[in-house]
Amino acid sequence: MHCAPQTSPSSVKQEVVNAAKASGGEMGFAASHIETGRRLTLNSSGRFPMASAYKLPIAIQMLTLVDEGKAQLERIIKIEPKDIRPGGVPLTDKFNFAESSVSVGDLLEMMLTVSDNTASDLILRLAAGPEAVTARMRSLGIEDMSIDRSTIEHVFDMFGAPLPPKSEWGPGRYVDLLTSVPTDIQRAATEQYGRDLRDTSTPDAMASLLVHVYRKNLLKPETVKLLLGIMRRCQTGDTRLKGLLPAGTELAHKTGTAMGIINDVGIITLPNGAGHIAIVVFIKGSKSSVAECEHSIAEVARSAYDYFLSRPSND
């Protein structure tokens, strides 16, 4: 049971430090009360692998193209076997290869709600690639975030397996390739993945992006409404940011998970008009269980919730 709210910054900081220790890894945390600009942080300028949380900036770049009239959510995309990716809830569960087609809007939905890797790589391609996504972040003044690889590159880098030629991509190929990697090579690759600066962000940078989203100054208002609606339907991470929040609390979020990496980022709506919190919790290098890391994230989120709810305006 969560303890009674502690409203002083020092007591909240200690709660966050305790949760970070319990995570068994290195935690980075940033929470911004959007309406007042007040913040809580821990290691918020350190770089952390975003894992699938990087799908949020990818989605923002895709929606930027939609707002600019360079892409359409209604466009139908044909999915071929070579487009299928390991990880997430694969589109192979939903479509017959002979007749696979889905709209850009549906790809965004699956990419953000169930973290489908096939959908993510298709959207990344339609969004003009990693360089375009990173350039979009720079245009917003966000420097400490980079998007560098597709999800298939992430997976093979994490396992230490050589990526096969594109002509050999497709379902049925990946499992054999990934499971054939010797344990010692896979362990070294996983450790290197956690140190790699590609596809990383600071908590501050991700929190800044979330604030931009909420303030509707990077996308059209109706597009922001669409994006936040999808993020509120997120089906992953129920025991992370939302794990200890009061029942019914509105949360728009995106999770990220890899070996020793447990993340959740989003926007919490406080009750009674008390405002909104842009919150980011990254964990890397954890030796604890996923459940323990998720509980640490939930503890941090509840501490931030209680703090900003008890002090909704500047002192």
Summary of the structure (lengths in Angstrom):
residues: 315
radius of gyration: 19.2
end to end distance: 29.3
largest distance: 61.9
contacts: 1077
relative contact order: 0.20
helix: 46%
strand: 16%
